[in-house]
Amino acid sequence: MAKDSSFDIVSKVDFSEVTNAINIAMKEIQTRYDFKGSKSHISLDKEELVLISDDEYKLDQLKDVLLSKMIKRGIPIKNLDYGKIEGASGGTVRQRASLVQGIDKDNAKKINTLIKNSGVKVKSQMQEDQIRVTGKNRDDLQKIISLVKEADLTVDVQFVNYR
């Protein structure tokens, strides 16, 4: 009897890479002419980025620098959930961006219905913040991986524990 193969669909962010991206972005901000004398700063507070700058225009520039560094380091920017821009001390503005970990219920339902409607003979089940997909044929699992990659989801997904 053939053993079932499986893999997990997860959504994770590597925080050491996020810290590296922040450090590189801060170095660039300190050397850029348009940020000279600015109070711009990026910090990581638990699972949340805190961006502080002089005004909304500079805050947008700060975000652009950070996003370019995150993309170069392979951090999924789909997993950033921006809060509203608020006033901070010293006449600056602050914006928080939480880093989404795990697959929420809406995306899990979307993935599960996508798998069921595909007609491929595999089983999928939700396990906490990830989805386990099992099937007898590894080719079927490959089809599911390509199907989920093409899906329009609000978070970036990775495929791990492929056995």
N, CA and C atoms as a LAMMPS dump frame, in Angstrom:
ITEM: TIMESTEP
0
ITEM: NUMBER OF ATOMS
489
ITEM: BOX BOUNDS ff ff ff
-5.0000000000000000e+02 5.0000000000000000e+02
-5.0000000000000000e+02 5.0000000000000000e+02
-5.0000000000000000e+02 5.0000000000000000e+02
ITEM: ATOMS id mol type element x y z
1 1 1 N 0.845 -1.186 0
2 1 2 C 0 0 0
3 1 3 C 0.89 1.25 0
4 2 1 N 0.562 2.186 -0.865
5 2 2 C 1.356 3.412 -0.99
6 2 3 C 1.091 4.33 0.196
7 3 1 N 2.16 4.93 0.675
8 3 2 C 2.053 5.848 1.806
9 3 3 C 1.635 7.229 1.298
10 4 1 N 0.819 7.912 2.09
11 4 2 C 0.379 9.247 1.708
12 4 3 C 1.524 10.243 1.819
13 5 1 N 1.584 11.148 0.86
14 5 2 C 2.534 12.255 0.903
15 5 3 C 1.796 13.489 1.402
16 6 1 N 2.541 14.442 1.961
17 6 2 C 1.884 15.639 2.475
18 6 3 C 2.819 16.829 2.459
19 7 1 N 2.231 18.011 2.615
20 7 2 C 2.988 19.236 2.828
21 7 3 C 2.097 20.203 3.598
22 8 1 N 2.713 21.224 4.172
23 8 2 C 1.978 22.236 4.926
24 8 3 C 2.043 23.568 4.191
25 9 1 N 0.938 24.288 4.201
26 9 2 C 0.896 25.642 3.663
27 9 3 C 0.934 26.578 4.873
28 10 1 N 1.977 27.401 4.956
29 10 2 C 2.144 28.3 6.094
30 10 3 C 2.4 29.72 5.595
31 11 1 N 2.328 30.663 6.513
32 11 2 C 2.678 32.045 6.216
33 11 3 C 3.527 32.552 7.376
34 12 1 N 4.83 32.632 7.148
35 12 2 C 5.749 33.041 8.207
36 12 3 C 6.665 34.152 7.722
37 13 1 N 7.147 34.941 8.672
38 13 2 C 8.088 36.018 8.403
39 13 3 C 9.325 35.763 9.246
40 14 1 N 10.502 35.846 8.622
41 14 2 C 11.767 35.656 9.326
42 14 3 C 12.172 36.992 9.955
43 15 1 N 12.08 37.069 11.281
44 15 2 C 12.315 38.348 11.968
45 15 3 C 13.775 38.768 11.967
46 16 1 N 14.695 37.823 11.838
47 16 2 C 16.103 38.232 11.733
48 16 3 C 16.343 38.96 10.413
49 17 1 N 15.686 38.528 9.352
50 17 2 C 15.79 39.219 8.066
51 17 3 C 15.108 40.587 8.122
52 18 1 N 14.005 40.685 8.866
53 18 2 C 13.334 41.977 9.032
54 18 3 C 14.264 42.953 9.749
55 19 1 N 14.938 42.484 10.787
56 19 2 C 15.892 43.327 11.52
57 19 3 C 17.02 43.777 10.605
58 20 1 N 17.525 42.86 9.77
59 20 2 C 18.573 43.226 8.815
60 20 3 C 18.079 44.279 7.827
61 21 1 N 16.866 44.114 7.321
62 21 2 C 16.301 45.08 6.375
63 21 3 C 16.142 46.452 7.026
64 22 1 N 15.723 46.476 8.295
65 22 2 C 15.574 47.744 9.014
66 22 3 C 16.927 48.425 9.169
67 23 1 N 17.947 47.652 9.555
68 23 2 C 19.285 48.228 9.743
69 23 3 C 19.835 48.805 8.447
70 24 1 N 19.66 48.094 7.338
71 24 2 C 20.152 48.566 6.042
72 24 3 C 19.38 49.816 5.611
73 25 1 N 18.064 49.817 5.84
74 25 2 C 17.243 50.98 5.484
75 25 3 C 17.65 52.193 6.319
76 26 1 N 17.922 51.996 7.597
77 26 2 C 18.333 53.119 8.458
78 26 3 C 19.687 53.688 8.013
79 27 1 N 20.608 52.813 7.585
80 27 2 C 21.898 53.301 7.08
81 27 3 C 21.696 54.161 5.834
82 28 1 N 20.807 53.717 4.947
83 28 2 C 20.554 54.489 3.728
84 28 3 C 19.901 55.827 4.064
85 29 1 N 18.975 55.837 5.01
86 29 2 C 18.286 57.071 5.386
87 29 3 C 19.269 58.082 5.969
88 30 1 N 20.23 57.598 6.743
89 30 2 C 21.206 58.502 7.351
90 30 3 C 22.127 59.138 6.324
91 31 1 N 22.323 58.489 5.17
92 31 2 C 23.218 59.032 4.153
93 31 3 C 22.486 59.805 3.054
94 32 1 N 21.159 59.657 2.96
95 32 2 C 20.416 60.333 1.889
96 32 3 C 20.261 61.82 2.161
97 33 1 N 20.412 62.61 1.094
98 33 2 C 20.349 64.067 1.206
99 33 3 C 18.953 64.547 1.611
100 34 1 N 17.902 63.922 1.043
101 34 2 C 16.545 64.383 1.335
102 34 3 C 16.097 64.067 2.766
103 35 1 N 16.851 63.235 3.498
104 35 2 C 16.542 62.946 4.892
105 35 3 C 17.484 63.672 5.858
106 36 1 N 18.298 64.579 5.335
107 36 2 C 19.264 65.299 6.17
108 36 3 C 18.514 66.152 7.204
109 37 1 N 18.832 65.975 8.479
110 37 2 C 18.178 66.721 9.547
111 37 3 C 16.781 66.228 9.885
112 38 1 N 16.395 65.113 9.318
113 38 2 C 15.065 64.558 9.549
114 38 3 C 15.053 63.709 10.821
115 39 1 N 13.876 63.591 11.427
116 39 2 C 13.716 62.749 12.609
117 39 3 C 13.16 61.38 12.226
118 40 1 N 13.481 60.904 11.051
119 40 2 C 12.948 59.634 10.56
120 40 3 C 13.619 58.461 11.258
121 41 1 N 12.778 57.475 11.609
122 41 2 C 13.304 56.302 12.308
123 41 3 C 12.38 55.104 12.073
124 42 1 N 12.977 53.91 11.999
125 42 2 C 12.224 52.66 11.87
126 42 3 C 12.647 51.766 13.023
127 43 1 N 11.69 51.151 13.684
128 43 2 C 12.028 50.21 14.754
129 43 3 C 11.074 49.021 14.713
130 44 1 N 11.506 47.938 15.332
131 44 2 C 10.706 46.712 15.404
132 44 3 C 10.281 46.529 16.851
133 45 1 N 8.976 46.547 17.092
134 45 2 C 8.43 46.387 18.434
135 45 3 C 7.63 45.092 18.458
136 46 1 N 8.212 44.026 18.977
137 46 2 C 7.639 42.673 18.977
138 46 3 C 7.371 42.241 17.532
139 47 1 N 6.098 42.157 17.128
140 47 2 C 5.77 41.765 15.747
141 47 3 C 5.195 42.952 14.974
142 48 1 N 5.697 44.147 15.271
143 48 2 C 5.134 45.35 14.667
144 48 3 C 6.254 46.322 14.31
145 49 1 N 6.198 46.84 13.09
146 49 2 C 7.136 47.876 12.669
147 49 3 C 6.575 49.232 13.07
148 50 1 N 7.444 50.121 13.555
149 50 2 C 7.033 51.475 13.902
150 50 3 C 7.853 52.428 13.049
151 51 1 N 7.172 53.193 12.182
152 51 2 C 7.829 54.15 11.303
153 51 3 C 7.509 55.556 11.793
154 52 1 N 8.545 56.351 12.029
155 52 2 C 8.375 57.73 12.499
156 52 3 C 9.114 58.65 11.535
157 53 1 N 8.447 59.759 11.148
158 53 2 C 9.079 60.73 10.266
159 53 3 C 8.486 62.111 10.505
160 54 1 N 9.066 63.115 9.807
161 54 2 C 8.659 64.505 10.005
162 54 3 C 7.243 64.787 9.505
163 55 1 N 6.892 64.276 8.322
164 55 2 C 5.574 64.505 7.757
165 55 3 C 5.18 63.288 6.918
166 56 1 N 3.975 63.329 6.36
167 56 2 C 3.466 62.18 5.608
168 56 3 C 4.281 61.906 4.347
169 57 1 N 4.773 62.947 3.698
170 57 2 C 5.581 62.754 2.491
171 57 3 C 6.867 61.988 2.825
172 58 1 N 7.559 62.416 3.876
173 58 2 C 8.79 61.723 4.277
174 58 3 C 8.492 60.312 4.78
175 59 1 N 7.31 60.131 5.39
176 59 2 C 6.905 58.803 5.852
177 59 3 C 6.734 57.865 4.654
178 60 1 N 6.145 58.367 3.573
179 60 2 C 6.016 57.56 2.351
180 60 3 C 7.387 57.211 1.783
181 61 1 N 8.316 58.167 1.793
182 61 2 C 9.682 57.902 1.321
183 61 3 C 10.356 56.85 2.204
184 62 1 N 10.133 56.94 3.5
185 62 2 C 10.681 55.984 4.459
186 62 3 C 10.151 54.578 4.179
187 63 1 N 8.837 54.494 3.907
188 63 2 C 8.227 53.204 3.571
189 63 3 C 8.824 52.627 2.29
190 64 1 N 9.032 53.479 1.279
191 64 2 C 9.613 53.019 0.01
192 64 3 C 11.003 52.427 0.219
193 65 1 N 11.815 53.112 1.019
194 65 2 C 13.174 52.615 1.297
195 65 3 C 13.093 51.274 2.014
196 66 1 N 12.235 51.191 3.041
197 66 2 C 12.111 49.953 3.811
198 66 3 C 11.599 48.799 2.949
199 67 1 N 10.568 49.068 2.127
200 67 2 C 10.013 48.007 1.283
201 67 3 C 11.033 47.494 0.281
202 68 1 N 11.845 48.388 -0.289
203 68 2 C 12.861 47.929 -1.246
204 68 3 C 13.881 47.026 -0.56
205 69 1 N 14.243 47.363 0.668
206 69 2 C 15.208 46.532 1.41
207 69 3 C 14.578 45.197 1.811
208 70 1 N 13.289 45.212 2.144
209 70 2 C 12.607 43.966 2.513
210 70 3 C 12.485 43.031 1.316
211 71 1 N 12.205 43.603 0.148
212 71 2 C 12.082 42.788 -1.06
213 71 3 C 13.428 42.144 -1.402
214 72 1 N 14.506 42.92 -1.279
215 72 2 C 15.837 42.375 -1.563
216 72 3 C 16.217 41.252 -0.611
217 73 1 N 15.709 41.286 0.628
218 73 2 C 16.029 40.267 1.619
219 73 3 C 15.045 39.098 1.579
220 74 1 N 14.076 39.14 0.671
221 74 2 C 13.141 38.02 0.512
222 74 3 C 12.026 37.987 1.541
223 75 1 N 11.699 39.125 2.121
224 75 2 C 10.622 39.198 3.11
225 75 3 C 9.321 39.501 2.361
226 76 1 N 8.269 38.713 2.585
227 76 2 C 7.009 38.966 1.876
228 76 3 C 6.348 40.251 2.361
229 77 1 N 6.165 41.206 1.457
230 77 2 C 5.57 42.481 1.845
231 77 3 C 4.042 42.412 1.852
232 78 1 N 3.482 41.32 1.353
233 78 2 C 2.038 41.126 1.442
234 78 3 C 1.603 40.962 2.898
235 79 1 N 2.538 40.518 3.75
236 79 2 C 2.216 40.243 5.146
237 79 3 C 2.256 41.488 6.023
238 80 1 N 2.468 42.665 5.437
239 80 2 C 2.451 43.91 6.201
240 80 3 C 1.031 44.459 6.237
241 81 1 N 0.565 44.777 7.432
242 81 2 C -0.762 45.341 7.604
243 81 3 C -0.595 46.713 8.251
244 82 1 N -0.725 47.779 7.442
245 82 2 C -0.475 49.135 7.907
246 82 3 C -1.641 49.672 8.719
247 83 1 N -1.31 50.37 9.794
248 83 2 C -2.309 51.078 10.585
249 83 3 C -2.461 52.489 10.043
250 84 1 N -3.257 53.302 10.749
251 84 2 C -3.443 54.669 10.273
252 84 3 C -2.286 55.554 10.726
253 85 1 N -2.094 56.648 10.012
254 85 2 C -1.03 57.594 10.337
255 85 3 C -1.526 58.479 11.478
256 86 1 N -0.709 58.577 12.53
257 86 2 C -1.105 59.358 13.703
258 86 3 C -0.013 60.35 14.063
259 87 1 N -0.384 61.394 14.755
260 87 2 C 0.581 62.385 15.207
261 87 3 C 1.408 61.835 16.367
262 88 1 N 2.683 62.206 16.417
263 88 2 C 3.559 61.769 17.493
264 88 3 C 4.203 62.998 18.133
265 89 1 N 5.015 62.778 19.128
266 89 2 C 5.627 63.909 19.833
267 89 3 C 6.657 64.615 18.957
268 90 1 N 6.857 65.898 19.22
269 90 2 C 7.858 66.667 18.483
270 90 3 C 7.437 67.03 17.075
271 91 1 N 6.135 67.046 16.792
272 91 2 C 5.666 67.42 15.462
273 91 3 C 5.915 66.363 14.397
274 92 1 N 6.102 65.121 14.79
275 92 2 C 6.343 64.045 13.829
276 92 3 C 5.071 63.226 13.637
277 93 1 N 5.094 62.35 12.647
278 93 2 C 3.981 61.422 12.415
279 93 3 C 4.495 59.997 12.572
280 94 1 N 3.59 59.127 12.996
281 94 2 C 3.948 57.732 13.248
282 94 3 C 2.949 56.826 12.551
283 95 1 N 3.463 55.706 12.037
284 95 2 C 2.592 54.688 11.466
285 95 3 C 3.101 53.326 11.9
286 96 1 N 2.185 52.492 12.322
287 96 2 C 2.543 51.134 12.734
288 96 3 C 2.134 50.16 11.624
289 97 1 N 2.975 49.147 11.421
290 97 2 C 2.674 48.108 10.441
291 97 3 C 2.911 46.763 11.102
292 98 1 N 1.856 45.99 11.277
293 98 2 C 2.02 44.688 11.919
294 98 3 C 2.41 43.649 10.869
295 99 1 N 3.278 42.731 11.279
296 99 2 C 3.712 41.644 10.406
297 99 3 C 2.805 40.44 10.673
298 100 1 N 2.017 40.082 9.68
299 100 2 C 1.034 39.014 9.832
300 100 3 C 1.736 37.659 9.777
301 101 1 N 1.506 36.858 10.804
302 101 2 C 2.04 35.499 10.869
303 101 3 C 0.855 34.534 10.812
304 102 1 N 0.975 33.47 10.069
305 102 2 C -0.082 32.471 10.004
306 102 3 C -1.154 32.82 8.988
307 103 1 N -1.975 31.836 8.691
308 103 2 C -3.055 31.999 7.717
309 103 3 C -4.353 32.224 8.487
310 104 1 N -5.013 33.344 8.235
311 104 2 C -6.262 33.629 8.931
312 104 3 C -7.392 32.773 8.362
313 105 1 N -8.548 32.783 9.03
314 105 2 C -9.667 31.909 8.655
315 105 3 C -10.187 32.193 7.252
316 106 1 N -10.229 33.469 6.848
317 106 2 C -10.749 33.804 5.521
318 106 3 C -9.876 33.217 4.416
319 107 1 N -8.546 33.404 4.551
320 107 2 C -7.638 32.846 3.55
321 107 3 C -7.628 31.322 3.6
322 108 1 N -7.769 30.74 4.786
323 108 2 C -7.809 29.277 4.909
324 108 3 C -9.036 28.71 4.194
325 109 1 N -10.186 29.376 4.366
326 109 2 C -11.399 28.932 3.665
327 109 3 C -11.213 29.049 2.157
328 110 1 N -10.6 30.15 1.733
329 110 2 C -10.37 30.374 0.307
330 110 3 C -9.474 29.272 -0.274
331 111 1 N -8.396 28.927 0.456
332 111 2 C -7.473 27.884 -0.002
333 111 3 C -8.168 26.532 -0.02
334 112 1 N -8.924 26.215 1.045
335 112 2 C -9.609 24.922 1.106
336 112 3 C -10.641 24.765 -0.009
337 113 1 N -11.425 25.807 -0.293
338 113 2 C -12.403 25.71 -1.384
339 113 3 C -11.7 25.614 -2.734
340 114 1 N -10.575 26.303 -2.876
341 114 2 C -9.793 26.23 -4.11
342 114 3 C -9.31 24.794 -4.354
343 115 1 N -8.839 24.157 -3.285
344 115 2 C -8.338 22.772 -3.395
345 115 3 C -9.489 21.82 -3.707
346 116 1 N -10.62 21.988 -3.018
347 116 2 C -11.765 21.094 -3.243
348 116 3 C -12.349 21.257 -4.653
349 117 1 N -12.396 22.492 -5.149
350 117 2 C -12.958 22.75 -6.475
351 117 3 C -12.014 22.361 -7.61
352 118 1 N -10.745 22.078 -7.284
353 118 2 C -9.777 21.738 -8.327
354 118 3 C -10.013 20.355 -8.912
355 119 1 N -10.662 19.469 -8.152
356 119 2 C -10.915 18.121 -8.642
357 119 3 C -9.744 17.177 -8.457
358 120 1 N -8.658 17.64 -7.841
359 120 2 C -7.496 16.794 -7.574
360 120 3 C -7.783 15.996 -6.309
361 121 1 N -7.39 14.712 -6.319
362 121 2 C -7.705 13.827 -5.202
363 121 3 C -6.709 14.015 -4.053
364 122 1 N -6.931 15.07 -3.279
365 122 2 C -6.137 15.342 -2.078
366 122 3 C -7.083 15.784 -0.963
367 123 1 N -6.6 15.688 0.265
368 123 2 C -7.36 16.16 1.422
369 123 3 C -6.635 17.36 2.013
370 124 1 N -7.4 18.337 2.453
371 124 2 C -6.786 19.496 3.112
372 124 3 C -7.513 19.751 4.42
373 125 1 N -6.745 20.089 5.444
374 125 2 C -7.355 20.392 6.725
375 125 3 C -6.591 21.509 7.421
376 126 1 N -7.334 22.324 8.143
377 126 2 C -6.773 23.465 8.872
378 126 3 C -6.186 22.965 10.185
379 127 1 N -4.943 23.354 10.472
380 127 2 C -4.303 23.032 11.744
381 127 3 C -3.752 24.323 12.316
382 128 1 N -4.438 24.878 13.319
383 128 2 C -4.094 26.158 13.918
384 128 3 C -3.969 27.233 12.846
385 129 1 N -2.737 27.694 12.526
386 129 2 C -2.571 28.767 11.54
387 129 3 C -1.903 28.27 10.262
388 130 1 N -2.048 26.975 9.971
389 130 2 C -1.496 26.408 8.743
390 130 3 C -2.477 25.391 8.171
391 131 1 N -2.231 24.975 6.936
392 131 2 C -3.098 24 6.274
393 131 3 C -2.243 22.807 5.861
394 132 1 N -2.672 21.604 6.217
395 132 2 C -1.977 20.384 5.823
396 132 3 C -2.719 19.774 4.647
397 133 1 N -1.966 19.48 3.585
398 133 2 C -2.534 18.864 2.386
399 133 3 C -1.91 17.484 2.236
400 134 1 N -2.753 16.445 2.134
401 134 2 C -2.25 15.074 1.977
402 134 3 C -2.874 14.449 0.741
403 135 1 N -2.102 13.562 0.113
404 135 2 C -2.575 12.854 -1.06
405 135 3 C -1.669 11.681 -1.371
406 136 1 N -2.179 10.731 -2.155
407 136 2 C -1.389 9.547 -2.488
408 136 3 C -0.351 9.828 -3.568
409 137 1 N -0.662 10.726 -4.473
410 137 2 C 0.198 10.984 -5.617
411 137 3 C 0.949 12.313 -5.433
412 138 1 N 2.273 12.286 -5.548
413 138 2 C 3.069 13.51 -5.393
414 138 3 C 2.797 14.51 -6.523
415 139 1 N 2.446 14.035 -7.692
416 139 2 C 2.121 14.939 -8.8
417 139 3 C 0.88 15.777 -8.476
418 140 1 N -0.09 15.151 -7.776
419 140 2 C -1.279 15.889 -7.358
420 140 3 C -0.902 17.006 -6.382
421 141 1 N 0.03 16.72 -5.491
422 141 2 C 0.473 17.731 -4.533
423 141 3 C 1.178 18.88 -5.251
424 142 1 N 1.943 18.555 -6.288
425 142 2 C 2.602 19.598 -7.079
426 142 3 C 1.565 20.488 -7.77
427 143 1 N 0.477 19.878 -8.251
428 143 2 C -0.596 20.653 -8.887
429 143 3 C -1.231 21.613 -7.889
430 144 1 N -1.436 21.133 -6.659
431 144 2 C -2.035 21.975 -5.621
432 144 3 C -1.109 23.141 -5.272
433 145 1 N 0.2 22.868 -5.201
434 145 2 C 1.167 23.938 -4.904
435 145 3 C 1.094 25.03 -5.971
436 146 1 N 1.084 24.631 -7.245
437 146 2 C 1.026 25.633 -8.315
438 146 3 C -0.32 26.36 -8.311
439 147 1 N -1.391 25.656 -7.944
440 147 2 C -2.718 26.263 -7.876
441 147 3 C -2.782 27.331 -6.78
442 148 1 N -2.209 27.023 -5.614
443 148 2 C -2.229 27.969 -4.49
444 148 3 C -1.313 29.155 -4.772
445 149 1 N -0.191 28.908 -5.461
446 149 2 C 0.716 30.01 -5.817
447 149 3 C 0.028 31.026 -6.714
448 150 1 N -0.852 30.563 -7.608
449 150 2 C -1.543 31.443 -8.535
450 150 3 C -2.744 32.141 -7.91
451 151 1 N -3.198 31.657 -6.743
452 151 2 C -4.387 32.216 -6.101
453 151 3 C -4.111 33.633 -5.598
454 152 1 N -5.156 34.444 -5.576
455 152 2 C -5.051 35.826 -5.108
456 152 3 C -5.362 35.86 -3.613
457 153 1 N -4.315 35.77 -2.793
458 153 2 C -4.466 35.757 -1.339
459 153 3 C -3.936 37.056 -0.756
460 154 1 N -4.399 37.393 0.453
461 154 2 C -3.945 38.624 1.092
462 154 3 C -2.647 38.426 1.875
463 155 1 N -2.188 37.178 2.027
464 155 2 C -0.901 36.903 2.683
465 155 3 C -0.031 36.076 1.742
466 156 1 N 1.262 36.141 1.97
467 156 2 C 2.203 35.352 1.201
468 156 3 C 2.322 33.976 1.859
469 157 1 N 2.279 32.903 1.063
470 157 2 C 2.335 31.559 1.637
471 157 3 C 3.606 30.835 1.224
472 158 1 N 4.064 29.955 2.107
473 158 2 C 5.205 29.095 1.831
474 158 3 C 4.745 27.645 1.986
475 159 1 N 5.489 26.755 1.357
476 159 2 C 5.155 25.34 1.404
477 159 3 C 6.298 24.609 2.102
478 160 1 N 5.999 23.98 3.241
479 160 2 C 7.036 23.328 4.053
480 160 3 C 6.64 21.891 4.361
481 161 1 N 7.58 21.144 4.915
482 161 2 C 7.377 19.749 5.328
483 161 3 C 6.867 18.876 4.194
484 162 1 N 7.435 19.038 3.007
485 162 2 C 7.009 18.235 1.864
486 162 3 C 7.575 16.831 2.036
487 163 1 N 6.696 15.861 2.261
488 163 2 C 7.135 14.473 2.467
489 163 3 C 6.428 13.557 1.508
